[in-house]
Amino acid sequence: MEQTLNENKHETTIVAGIEKDLRYISALVKQKGRELLSNYTITPPQFVALQWLLEDGDMTIGELSSKMYLACSTTTDLVDRMEKNKLVVRVKDPKDRRVVRIHLLSEGEKMIEEVIYKRQNYLQDILKNFSADEVIQLQKNLMKLHHEMRKE
């Protein structure tokens, strides 16, 4: 019984350390992302919206709001500004003309790809002190963690 208690304490300490490291890494990635976006005409929430549109294709304001955990009115304002900057366009759904979908334009796609490329270069630079095996193991562990979290 005593060993199990110590193992639980040890495991709790490790989990606390992992949570803290993930929190710090998340903050650093977010900060670097914001620095990269400062050279573009979009805000961080607009970047997230454009990413969703690139990954999942056309969607309604409601669908985009759900993915971003924002109110529909906030998402509408976001889309208005992106449409004004010619990054997206509203299009009627061909199957149901009452439904309006947000469509990513080539300028928006180009912007997202540029930013993601710069973010990947940043990460590649950070990982230069890791061995190839460490990078592969990190990727596997992050994929597994992501998979487990998505099951929740």
Buried (B, 14 or more C-beta within 10 A) or exposed (E): EEEEEEEEEEEEEEEEEEEEEEEEEEEEBEEBBEEBBEEBEBBEBBBBBBBBBBEEEBBBBEBBBEBBEBEEEBBBEBBEBBBEBEBBBBEEEEEEEEEBBBBBBEEBBEBBEEBBEBBEEBEEEEBEEEEEEEEEEEEEEEEEEEEEEEEE
